[in-house]
Amino acid sequence: MKTRVLLFIALCIGLTGPASAGSLMQPDGVPDRFLGASNAPSTLVVYSSPTCPPCIRFEEQVLPLIKSRYVDSGRLRVSVRPTVNNALDGAILLIADAGGLMRRDATLARFRAKRAEILAAKDKEKVLREIAAQSGVDHAAYDRAMKNSDRLRALQRLTDQAYKDFDVKGTPSFFLDGVKLKYDGTINSFSRHLDQPPRR
């Protein structure tokens, strides 16, 4: 990635103020986008960054299982909160937002699939622009996205809140009904709780 893009994003991250204290269900900066019924009896909050390998494995391998087993049955709703751990995360999330809400998840999936290529590239911005174009984000829209400091600061506030207020140590991190879960890389981390009979 060209130095100017990384420098801009790094400066915006560095200029963020302290996260506002709040409850887990009051995300700072970026509202939740839930997958599942609003009246589901359980809620899973996931902090995930687009360049984190365990996050990628979760979203590609485990989340579809959670969706088919618990979300589609109405037992669970899930919010995957975007987390900025580095400048590349910030750039990818800005590009995904620029593609519009309907394309956002597909755009992020495309970036996840190209992670190794992005990291290996000498000119990372060229690769990012190519992936962005495949997602419907043209040259001008890409440039506007990289200048969207308000959105980047909002993403960083959400990240800061996770690390400062909720004892998040890294990504991915999981909270089921407000309780932080230990994640073993499989759906068992969730099913051992969700498959319990409801308390009377």
DOBABA-362823 format. One line per 5 residues: number of its first residue (from 1); for each residue x, y, z of C-alpha. Coordinates in nm, 2 decimals, m for minus. Layout:
N
NUM = X Y Z; ...;
//
This chain:
200
1 = 0.00 0.00 0.00; 0.13 0.34 m0.08; 0.27 0.53 0.22; 0.02 0.81 0.20; m0.28 0.57 0.25;
6 = m0.12 0.39 0.54; m0.01 0.72 0.70; m0.35 0.87 0.67; m0.52 0.58 0.84; m0.25 0.55 1.10;
11 = m0.29 0.92 1.19; m0.67 0.89 1.21; m0.63 0.59 1.44; m0.38 0.77 1.66; m0.61 1.07 1.70;
16 = m0.91 0.89 1.84; m1.02 0.99 2.19; m1.10 0.76 2.48; m1.38 0.51 2.44; m1.70 0.60 2.62;
21 = m1.78 0.36 2.89; m2.10 0.16 2.83; m2.26 m0.17 2.84; m2.18 m0.44 2.59; m2.51 m0.38 2.41;
26 = m2.43 m0.01 2.36; m2.15 m0.02 2.10; m1.96 0.31 2.06; m1.92 0.45 1.71; m2.08 0.18 1.50;
31 = m2.43 0.03 1.56; m2.49 m0.34 1.56; m2.61 m0.52 1.24; m2.78 m0.83 1.37; m2.81 m1.16 1.18;
36 = m3.12 m1.33 1.31; m3.45 m1.25 1.47; m3.48 m0.95 1.70; m3.66 m1.15 1.96; m3.41 m1.44 1.97;
41 = m3.36 m1.55 2.33; m2.98 m1.54 2.30; m2.74 m1.29 2.16; m2.38 m1.35 2.04; m2.15 m1.05 1.99;
46 = m1.83 m1.12 1.79; m1.53 m0.88 1.76; m1.36 m0.97 1.43; m1.10 m0.80 1.22; m1.06 m0.86 0.84;
51 = m0.69 m0.96 0.84; m0.70 m1.19 1.15; m0.65 m1.55 1.04; m0.86 m1.70 1.33; m1.13 m1.44 1.25;
56 = m1.13 m1.55 0.89; m1.16 m1.92 0.99; m1.45 m1.84 1.22; m1.64 m1.64 0.96; m1.58 m1.89 0.68;
61 = m1.61 m2.22 0.87; m1.79 m2.18 1.21; m2.03 m1.89 1.15; m2.22 m2.07 0.87; m2.27 m2.36 1.11;
66 = m2.40 m2.13 1.39; m2.63 m1.97 1.14; m2.78 m2.30 1.02; m2.81 m2.45 1.36; m2.91 m2.16 1.58;
71 = m2.98 m1.84 1.39; m3.22 m1.99 1.13; m3.41 m2.16 1.40; m3.47 m1.83 1.58; m3.27 m1.93 1.89;
76 = m2.98 m1.68 1.84; m2.90 m1.34 1.69; m2.54 m1.25 1.60; m2.36 m0.92 1.56; m2.01 m0.93 1.41;
81 = m1.85 m0.60 1.51; m1.57 m0.47 1.29; m1.24 m0.43 1.47; m0.94 m0.23 1.36; m0.62 m0.39 1.47;
86 = m0.40 m0.23 1.21; m0.40 0.02 0.91; m0.49 m0.26 0.66; m0.80 m0.35 0.87; m0.90 0.01 0.85;
91 = m0.86 0.03 0.48; m1.05 m0.29 0.41; m1.34 m0.19 0.63; m1.36 0.16 0.46; m1.37 m0.01 0.12;
96 = m1.64 m0.25 0.23; m1.85 0.04 0.36; m1.80 0.22 0.03; m1.96 m0.07 m0.16; m2.29 m0.02 0.02;
101 = m2.47 m0.22 0.28; m2.60 m0.49 0.03; m2.25 m0.56 m0.09; m2.06 m0.52 0.24; m2.05 m0.88 0.35;
106 = m1.96 m1.01 0.00; m1.68 m0.75 m0.02; m1.54 m0.85 0.31; m1.55 m1.22 0.21; m1.36 m1.13 m0.11;
111 = m1.09 m0.95 0.10; m1.07 m1.25 0.34; m1.01 m1.48 0.05; m0.73 m1.26 m0.09; m0.55 m1.20 0.25;
116 = m0.24 m1.39 0.15; m0.21 m1.21 m0.18; m0.26 m0.87 m0.01; 0.01 m0.93 0.25; 0.26 m1.06 m0.01;
121 = 0.21 m0.77 m0.25; 0.48 m0.51 m0.27; 0.21 m0.26 m0.39; m0.07 m0.33 m0.15; m0.28 m0.04 m0.27;
126 = m0.28 m0.18 m0.62; m0.42 m0.51 m0.50; m0.67 m0.33 m0.27; m0.79 m0.12 m0.57; m0.83 m0.44 m0.78;
131 = m1.04 m0.61 m0.52; m1.24 m0.30 m0.46; m1.32 m0.27 m0.83; m1.44 m0.64 m0.83; m1.68 m0.53 m0.55;
136 = m1.82 m0.23 m0.74; m1.60 0.03 m0.58; m1.44 0.23 m0.86; m1.13 0.45 m0.84; m1.31 0.76 m0.73;
141 = m1.51 0.58 m0.47; m1.20 0.42 m0.34; m1.03 0.76 m0.30; m1.33 0.89 m0.12; m1.33 0.59 0.11;
146 = m0.97 0.64 0.21; m1.05 1.00 0.31; m1.35 0.91 0.53; m1.19 1.00 0.86; m1.52 1.02 1.04;
151 = m1.60 0.65 0.96; m1.25 0.54 1.05; m1.27 0.72 1.38; m1.61 0.55 1.45; m1.46 0.21 1.38;
156 = m1.17 0.29 1.61; m1.40 0.40 1.89; m1.58 0.07 1.86; m1.24 m0.11 1.88; m1.12 0.10 2.17;
161 = m1.44 0.03 2.36; m1.39 m0.34 2.32; m1.03 m0.34 2.44; m1.07 m0.08 2.72; m1.42 m0.16 2.85;
166 = m1.49 m0.52 2.78; m1.15 m0.68 2.84; m1.10 m0.79 2.48; m0.74 m0.91 2.44; m0.75 m0.98 2.07;
171 = m0.97 m1.10 1.79; m1.18 m1.29 1.75; m1.36 m1.24 2.09; m1.70 m1.37 2.17; m1.97 m1.27 2.42;
176 = m2.28 m1.49 2.46; m2.56 m1.31 2.64; m2.30 m1.07 2.79; m2.06 m1.34 2.91; m1.71 m1.37 2.75;
181 = m1.66 m1.72 2.60; m1.34 m1.92 2.56; m1.32 m2.01 2.19; m1.16 m2.34 2.09; m1.19 m2.28 1.71;
186 = m1.51 m2.49 1.67; m1.88 m2.46 1.71; m1.85 m2.66 2.04; m1.76 m2.33 2.21; m2.11 m2.21 2.15;
191 = m2.32 m2.53 2.14; m2.21 m2.64 2.49; m2.40 m2.33 2.61; m2.68 m2.30 2.35; m2.77 m2.67 2.37;
196 = m2.84 m2.65 2.74; m3.21 m2.68 2.83; m3.37 m2.34 2.92; m3.37 m2.26 3.29; m3.71 m2.26 3.45;
//
